[in-house]
Amino acid sequence: VGDAVRGLDIDILFRNHCARELIAREMEELPDPALEEILDFVRFLRVKSAREVPDTAVASEPVLAKEWLRPEEDRAWQDL
């Protein structure tokens, strides 16, 4: 197994690859209007996944806020 897949579950990679192939095959049979809907949906999924905030970021915010909201921090960053 190469560096690109080190630490990744091979079964997941195989399933994703198979899913991509199956989707591509199914799309070959669809009329153009259906392809436009699929493209719209794929773009929606990309935007949706980009907007999702990792749980660790949300969980760490209150802890980091204690550090960020100190007068020393304000003074350190006031000239920027």
Secondary structure, DSSP 8 states (H G I E B T S, - for coil): --GGGTTS-HHHHHHHHHHHHHHHHHHHTS-HHHHHHHHHHHHHHHHHHHH---HHHHHHHHHHHHHHTSHHHHHHHTT-
